[in-house]
Amino acid sequence: ALSQNAKVRRMETITVKVERLAPEGEAIARQDGASRIVFVPHGVPGDRLEVELVSTKSTFSKARLKKLIEAGPERILPSCPLHFDPSRPGPACGGCDWQQLNYQAQLKHKREIVRDCLVRIAKLKDVPLGETIASPQQWGYRNKVQIPFGPGRRGSGKPIAGFYAS
């Protein structure tokens, strides 16, 4: 088990249950009986996951999803063949964060994140919060992309740009 003062050992694998989603798009999970939270990309509330710890701080860990043990009720198979899914082999594009969530769940969790930020960070209680407004299109409406740049091969002097596989 991962204790409060545990250090991440090389490729330590644990089982966690996803509780909710973080504003950055990662899932917030915990190992049974542990107080430390574990941030896991591509998790869905209700999922039981086998994860590999990649870093540990004093109050949280970050992990990589290795295996979906039990799917949460809102999990769907991502429609994009390049989106991460633990049942598909090969690298994933690292773009859209929540394709593994059905659309109604995406709307619900966006609203919950706003409410959590208002209460936990802004210390505001009982703020009226409307429903998340759904797009008439569930796909193909996003128009923002972030492309990382970096130095090219040594000595080439040419920069490179592209997406990272997650």
C-alpha positions as CSV (number, residue, x, y, z in Angstrom):
1,A,0.0,0.0,0.0
2,L,1.1,3.6,-0.6
3,S,1.5,5.2,2.8
4,Q,1.4,8.9,3.5
5,N,5.2,9.1,3.6
6,A,5.9,6.6,0.8
7,K,8.5,7.2,-1.9
8,V,7.8,6.1,-5.4
9,R,9.8,3.0,-6.1
10,R,10.8,2.2,-9.7
11,M,7.6,1.4,-11.7
12,E,5.4,1.0,-8.6
13,T,2.0,-0.2,-9.6
14,I,-1.1,0.3,-7.5
15,T,-4.9,0.0,-7.8
16,V,-7.0,3.2,-7.3
17,K,-10.6,4.2,-7.5
18,V,-11.5,7.5,-9.4
19,E,-13.5,9.9,-7.3
20,R,-13.8,13.0,-9.5
21,L,-12.1,15.1,-12.2
22,A,-9.6,17.9,-11.7
23,P,-9.8,21.3,-13.5
24,E,-6.7,20.3,-15.6
25,G,-8.6,17.3,-17.0
26,E,-7.0,14.5,-15.0
27,A,-8.9,12.2,-12.7
28,I,-8.5,12.4,-8.9
29,A,-8.2,8.9,-7.5
30,R,-7.2,7.2,-4.2
31,Q,-5.9,3.8,-3.3
32,D,-8.1,2.0,-0.8
33,G,-7.5,3.3,2.7
34,A,-5.0,6.0,1.6
35,S,-5.5,9.7,2.1
36,R,-3.0,10.7,-0.6
37,I,-4.7,11.6,-3.9
38,V,-3.4,10.3,-7.2
39,F,-3.8,12.3,-10.4
40,V,-4.4,10.0,-13.4
41,P,-5.0,11.1,-17.0
42,H,-7.9,9.5,-18.8
43,G,-9.7,8.3,-15.7
44,V,-13.5,8.5,-15.3
45,P,-15.3,8.8,-11.9
46,G,-16.2,5.3,-10.7
47,D,-13.3,3.6,-12.6
48,R,-11.1,1.1,-10.8
49,L,-7.7,1.4,-12.4
50,E,-4.3,-0.2,-12.2
51,V,-1.8,2.7,-12.4
52,E,1.9,3.2,-12.5
53,L,3.2,5.9,-10.2
54,V,5.5,8.3,-12.0
55,S,6.1,10.9,-9.3
56,T,5.2,11.6,-5.7
57,K,5.0,14.8,-3.7
58,S,4.1,15.3,0.0
59,T,0.3,15.4,-0.6
60,F,-0.3,13.8,-4.0
61,S,1.1,11.4,-6.7
62,K,0.9,11.4,-10.4
63,A,0.4,8.2,-12.3
64,R,0.0,6.6,-15.7
65,L,-3.1,4.4,-16.5
66,K,-1.9,0.9,-17.1
67,K,-5.2,-1.1,-17.0
68,L,-8.9,-0.5,-16.7
69,I,-10.1,-3.0,-14.1
70,E,-13.7,-1.8,-13.9
71,A,-15.2,1.0,-15.9
72,G,-17.2,3.8,-14.2
73,P,-20.8,4.2,-15.4
74,E,-20.0,7.3,-17.6
75,R,-17.1,5.8,-19.5
76,I,-17.4,5.3,-23.2
77,L,-15.0,4.1,-25.9
78,P,-13.4,7.3,-27.4
79,S,-14.6,7.8,-31.0
80,C,-11.3,9.1,-32.2
81,P,-8.9,6.3,-32.9
82,L,-5.9,8.4,-31.8
83,H,-7.3,9.2,-28.3
84,F,-5.9,7.2,-25.4
85,D,-7.8,4.1,-24.5
86,P,-6.1,1.4,-22.3
87,S,-7.6,-1.4,-24.5
88,R,-5.9,0.0,-27.7
89,P,-2.3,-0.6,-28.3
90,G,0.2,2.1,-29.4
91,P,0.7,5.7,-28.6
92,A,-2.1,8.2,-28.3
93,C,-2.1,11.8,-29.5
94,G,-2.4,13.6,-26.1
95,G,-5.0,16.0,-27.4
96,C,-8.6,16.0,-26.1
97,D,-8.8,15.2,-22.4
98,W,-12.3,13.8,-21.9
99,Q,-13.3,11.7,-25.0
100,Q,-13.6,8.7,-22.6
101,L,-16.6,10.5,-20.9
102,N,-20.1,10.5,-22.5
103,Y,-21.1,14.1,-23.4
104,Q,-23.7,14.6,-20.7
105,A,-21.1,13.5,-18.1
106,Q,-18.6,16.1,-19.6
107,L,-21.2,18.8,-19.1
108,K,-21.9,17.7,-15.5
109,H,-18.3,17.5,-14.5
110,K,-17.4,20.9,-16.0
111,R,-20.2,22.4,-13.8
112,E,-18.8,20.5,-10.7
113,I,-15.3,21.8,-11.4
114,V,-16.6,25.4,-11.5
115,R,-18.6,24.8,-8.3
116,D,-15.5,23.3,-6.6
117,C,-13.3,26.2,-7.6
118,L,-15.8,28.7,-6.3
119,V,-16.1,27.0,-2.9
120,R,-12.6,25.7,-2.3
121,I,-10.5,28.5,-3.9
122,A,-12.7,31.6,-3.8
123,K,-14.4,30.5,-0.5
124,L,-17.8,31.4,-1.9
125,K,-20.8,29.4,-0.8
126,D,-24.3,29.1,-2.3
127,V,-23.4,30.9,-5.5
128,P,-26.2,30.3,-8.1
129,L,-24.7,28.3,-10.9
130,G,-26.6,27.5,-14.0
131,E,-26.4,24.4,-16.0
132,T,-23.5,24.0,-18.5
133,I,-24.6,25.0,-21.9
134,A,-24.2,22.2,-24.4
135,S,-22.9,22.7,-27.9
136,P,-25.3,21.7,-30.6
137,Q,-22.3,19.8,-32.0
138,Q,-20.6,17.3,-29.8
139,W,-17.6,17.0,-32.2
140,G,-15.8,19.3,-34.5
141,Y,-16.5,22.6,-32.8
142,R,-13.2,23.1,-30.9
143,N,-10.9,25.6,-32.6
144,K,-7.8,25.8,-30.4
145,V,-4.6,23.8,-30.6
146,Q,-1.4,24.0,-28.6
147,I,1.7,22.7,-30.4
148,P,4.9,22.4,-28.5
149,F,8.2,23.6,-30.2
150,G,11.7,22.4,-29.4
151,P,15.2,22.1,-30.8
152,G,15.7,19.7,-33.7
153,R,18.3,17.1,-34.0
154,R,21.7,18.0,-32.6
155,G,23.6,20.2,-35.0
156,S,20.7,20.7,-37.4
157,G,19.7,24.1,-36.1
158,K,16.1,23.6,-37.2
159,P,13.3,23.7,-34.7
160,I,10.7,20.9,-34.5
161,A,7.0,21.1,-33.6
162,G,4.3,18.5,-33.0
163,F,2.2,16.7,-30.5
164,Y,3.4,14.4,-27.8
165,A,2.0,10.9,-27.5
166,S,0.4,10.4,-24.1
